[in-house]
Amino acid sequence: MGISLLVNILSGINLSVLVFLINLPFVVIAYTQISKKFALKTPIAISLLAAMLAIRGGLFVA
């Protein structure tokens, strides 16, 4: 999420969108290098993180 946060600060693009988009290439790499099962579960986790960021409106800061 670090790269997404930096791009968000510099560009103002929604953090939840950036988290999803920046992680997509890693899903493709996981599909080819690790396993199909892992690569199919990863977008679910990324989508849930992006949804929580969208609902919360940003970082989970106390």
VMD Tcl script that builds the backbone (N, CA, C; Angstrom):
set m [mol new atoms 186]
animate dup $m
set s [atomselect $m all]
$s set {name element resname resid chain x y z} {
  {N N MET 1 A 0.821 -1.185 0.000}
  {CA C MET 1 A 0.000 0.000 0.000}
  {C C MET 1 A 0.865 1.250 0.000}
  {N N GLY 2 A 2.155 1.116 0.211}
  {CA C GLY 2 A 3.043 2.270 0.259}
  {C C GLY 2 A 3.103 3.042 -1.046}
  {N N ILE 3 A 3.264 2.330 -2.147}
  {CA C ILE 3 A 3.324 2.996 -3.450}
  {C C ILE 3 A 1.989 3.668 -3.747}
  {N N SER 4 A 0.905 2.998 -3.425}
  {CA C SER 4 A -0.427 3.569 -3.654}
  {C C SER 4 A -0.611 4.855 -2.861}
  {N N LEU 5 A -0.141 4.860 -1.635}
  {CA C LEU 5 A -0.273 6.039 -0.787}
  {C C LEU 5 A 0.557 7.195 -1.329}
  {N N LEU 6 A 1.773 6.907 -1.781}
  {CA C LEU 6 A 2.606 7.957 -2.357}
  {C C LEU 6 A 1.982 8.550 -3.621}
  {N N VAL 7 A 1.465 7.686 -4.487}
  {CA C VAL 7 A 0.820 8.163 -5.716}
  {C C VAL 7 A -0.434 8.968 -5.364}
  {N N ASN 8 A -1.166 8.535 -4.352}
  {CA C ASN 8 A -2.348 9.263 -3.894}
  {C C ASN 8 A -1.993 10.667 -3.427}
  {N N ILE 9 A -0.937 10.773 -2.662}
  {CA C ILE 9 A -0.525 12.084 -2.144}
  {C C ILE 9 A -0.085 12.989 -3.284}
  {N N LEU 10 A 0.649 12.431 -4.245}
  {CA C LEU 10 A 1.163 13.242 -5.349}
  {C C LEU 10 A 0.113 13.588 -6.393}
  {N N SER 11 A -0.850 12.690 -6.605}
  {CA C SER 11 A -1.800 12.900 -7.702}
  {C C SER 11 A -3.218 13.230 -7.252}
  {N N GLY 12 A -3.578 12.803 -6.048}
  {CA C GLY 12 A -4.940 13.035 -5.577}
  {C C GLY 12 A -5.933 11.988 -6.053}
  {N N ILE 13 A -5.451 10.951 -6.747}
  {CA C ILE 13 A -6.329 9.867 -7.186}
  {C C ILE 13 A -6.772 9.073 -5.960}
  {N N ASN 14 A -7.994 8.608 -5.996}
  {CA C ASN 14 A -8.574 7.863 -4.885}
  {C C ASN 14 A -7.675 6.704 -4.469}
  {N N LEU 15 A -7.397 6.586 -3.165}
  {CA C LEU 15 A -6.499 5.566 -2.645}
  {C C LEU 15 A -7.012 4.154 -2.902}
  {N N SER 16 A -8.305 3.944 -2.761}
  {CA C SER 16 A -8.846 2.597 -2.962}
  {C C SER 16 A -8.684 2.147 -4.419}
  {N N VAL 17 A -8.827 3.075 -5.353}
  {CA C VAL 17 A -8.631 2.753 -6.772}
  {C C VAL 17 A -7.166 2.431 -7.034}
  {N N LEU 18 A -6.279 3.209 -6.464}
  {CA C LEU 18 A -4.852 2.987 -6.659}
  {C C LEU 18 A -4.408 1.652 -6.086}
  {N N VAL 19 A -4.896 1.292 -4.911}
  {CA C VAL 19 A -4.530 0.016 -4.304}
  {C C VAL 19 A -4.898 -1.118 -5.248}
  {N N PHE 20 A -6.082 -1.050 -5.814}
  {CA C PHE 20 A -6.528 -2.098 -6.726}
  {C C PHE 20 A -5.678 -2.128 -7.998}
  {N N LEU 21 A -5.481 -0.979 -8.622}
  {CA C LEU 21 A -4.772 -0.919 -9.903}
  {C C LEU 21 A -3.290 -1.276 -9.782}
  {N N ILE 22 A -2.643 -0.785 -8.743}
  {CA C ILE 22 A -1.210 -1.029 -8.596}
  {C C ILE 22 A -0.931 -2.489 -8.262}
  {N N ASN 23 A -1.870 -3.183 -7.651}
  {CA C ASN 23 A -1.664 -4.582 -7.299}
  {C C ASN 23 A -2.015 -5.558 -8.417}
  {N N LEU 24 A -2.701 -5.121 -9.457}
  {CA C LEU 24 A -3.073 -6.025 -10.546}
  {C C LEU 24 A -1.880 -6.709 -11.229}
  {N N PRO 25 A -0.784 -6.005 -11.518}
  {CA C PRO 25 A 0.353 -6.708 -12.131}
  {C C PRO 25 A 0.910 -7.824 -11.243}
  {N N PHE 26 A 0.822 -7.647 -9.942}
  {CA C PHE 26 A 1.325 -8.666 -9.026}
  {C C PHE 26 A 0.437 -9.913 -9.035}
  {N N VAL 27 A -0.831 -9.733 -9.325}
  {CA C VAL 27 A -1.730 -10.887 -9.462}
  {C C VAL 27 A -1.327 -11.705 -10.687}
  {N N VAL 28 A -0.998 -11.026 -11.762}
  {CA C VAL 28 A -0.559 -11.726 -12.978}
  {C C VAL 28 A 0.742 -12.482 -12.705}
  {N N ILE 29 A 1.670 -11.847 -12.020}
  {CA C ILE 29 A 2.927 -12.514 -11.673}
  {C C ILE 29 A 2.659 -13.710 -10.768}
  {N N ALA 30 A 1.777 -13.556 -9.805}
  {CA C ALA 30 A 1.444 -14.668 -8.911}
  {C C ALA 30 A 0.833 -15.827 -9.686}
  {N N TYR 31 A 0.036 -15.522 -10.671}
  {CA C TYR 31 A -0.593 -16.576 -11.477}
  {C C TYR 31 A 0.452 -17.413 -12.196}
  {N N THR 32 A 1.469 -16.742 -12.702}
  {CA C THR 32 A 2.486 -17.471 -13.465}
  {C C THR 32 A 3.577 -18.067 -12.582}
  {N N GLN 33 A 3.866 -17.459 -11.438}
  {CA C GLN 33 A 5.004 -17.885 -10.632}
  {C C GLN 33 A 4.640 -18.718 -9.403}
  {N N ILE 34 A 3.489 -18.478 -8.795}
  {CA C ILE 34 A 3.156 -19.164 -7.544}
  {C C ILE 34 A 2.138 -20.264 -7.812}
  {N N SER 35 A 0.876 -19.883 -7.950}
  {CA C SER 35 A -0.148 -20.882 -8.276}
  {C C SER 35 A -1.424 -20.173 -8.707}
  {N N LYS 36 A -2.239 -20.905 -9.425}
  {CA C LYS 36 A -3.506 -20.346 -9.894}
  {C C LYS 36 A -4.434 -20.084 -8.712}
  {N N LYS 37 A -4.439 -20.986 -7.743}
  {CA C LYS 37 A -5.306 -20.834 -6.568}
  {C C LYS 37 A -4.969 -19.553 -5.806}
  {N N PHE 38 A -3.673 -19.312 -5.601}
  {CA C PHE 38 A -3.240 -18.104 -4.919}
  {C C PHE 38 A -3.649 -16.866 -5.709}
  {N N ALA 39 A -3.445 -16.929 -7.024}
  {CA C ALA 39 A -3.763 -15.789 -7.880}
  {C C ALA 39 A -5.261 -15.513 -7.939}
  {N N LEU 40 A -6.082 -16.520 -7.737}
  {CA C LEU 40 A -7.529 -16.306 -7.736}
  {C C LEU 40 A -8.027 -15.749 -6.404}
  {N N LYS 41 A -7.336 -16.054 -5.325}
  {CA C LYS 41 A -7.722 -15.526 -4.010}
  {C C LYS 41 A -7.232 -14.098 -3.789}
  {N N THR 42 A -6.116 -13.761 -4.393}
  {CA C THR 42 A -5.511 -12.452 -4.174}
  {C C THR 42 A -6.398 -11.282 -4.592}
  {N N PRO 43 A -7.045 -11.307 -5.769}
  {CA C PRO 43 A -7.919 -10.176 -6.124}
  {C C PRO 43 A -9.080 -9.988 -5.138}
  {N N ILE 44 A -9.512 -11.069 -4.519}
  {CA C ILE 44 A -10.573 -10.950 -3.512}
  {C C ILE 44 A -10.069 -10.140 -2.331}
  {N N ALA 45 A -8.867 -10.473 -1.851}
  {CA C ALA 45 A -8.291 -9.742 -0.724}
  {C C ALA 45 A -8.022 -8.283 -1.089}
  {N N ILE 46 A -7.511 -8.052 -2.287}
  {CA C ILE 46 A -7.241 -6.686 -2.729}
  {C C ILE 46 A -8.543 -5.893 -2.845}
  {N N SER 47 A -9.574 -6.527 -3.371}
  {CA C SER 47 A -10.878 -5.855 -3.497}
  {C C SER 47 A -11.463 -5.515 -2.137}
  {N N LEU 48 A -11.330 -6.420 -1.184}
  {CA C LEU 48 A -11.835 -6.140 0.165}
  {C C LEU 48 A -11.072 -4.986 0.817}
  {N N LEU 49 A -9.751 -4.959 0.645}
  {CA C LEU 49 A -8.968 -3.846 1.171}
  {C C LEU 49 A -9.400 -2.537 0.523}
  {N N ALA 50 A -9.554 -2.538 -0.791}
  {CA C ALA 50 A -9.982 -1.326 -1.501}
  {C C ALA 50 A -11.368 -0.884 -1.053}
  {N N ALA 51 A -12.268 -1.843 -0.840}
  {CA C ALA 51 A -13.619 -1.504 -0.377}
  {C C ALA 51 A -13.584 -0.878 1.013}
  {N N MET 52 A -12.778 -1.453 1.897}
  {CA C MET 52 A -12.682 -0.893 3.247}
  {C C MET 52 A -12.074 0.513 3.219}
  {N N LEU 53 A -11.095 0.726 2.355}
  {CA C LEU 53 A -10.522 2.068 2.228}
  {C C LEU 53 A -11.559 3.044 1.689}
  {N N ALA 54 A -12.385 2.588 0.746}
  {CA C ALA 54 A -13.417 3.456 0.174}
  {C C ALA 54 A -14.488 3.776 1.216}
  {N N ILE 55 A -14.874 2.768 1.997}
  {CA C ILE 55 A -15.898 2.981 3.026}
  {C C ILE 55 A -15.375 3.892 4.129}
  {N N ARG 56 A -14.159 3.623 4.548}
  {CA C ARG 56 A -13.554 4.380 5.651}
  {C C ARG 56 A -13.123 5.777 5.210}
  {N N GLY 57 A -12.849 5.922 3.911}
  {CA C GLY 57 A -12.457 7.229 3.402}
  {C C GLY 57 A -10.960 7.472 3.466}
  {N N GLY 58 A -10.161 6.454 3.605}
  {CA C GLY 58 A -8.710 6.638 3.649}
  {C C GLY 58 A -8.056 5.621 4.561}
  {N N LEU 59 A -7.006 6.034 5.173}
  {CA C LEU 59 A -6.249 5.131 6.049}
  {C C LEU 59 A -6.958 4.929 7.369}
  {N N PHE 60 A -6.706 3.781 7.966}
  {CA C PHE 60 A -7.277 3.462 9.268}
  {C C PHE 60 A -6.398 4.042 10.362}
  {N N VAL 61 A -6.556 5.316 10.615}
  {CA C VAL 61 A -5.749 6.016 11.618}
  {C C VAL 61 A -6.630 6.278 12.830}
  {N N ALA 62 A -6.119 5.951 13.974}
  {CA C ALA 62 A -6.897 6.134 15.219}
  {C C ALA 62 A -7.043 7.583 15.579}
}
mol reanalyze $m
mol bondsrecalc $m
mol representation Tube
mol addrep $m
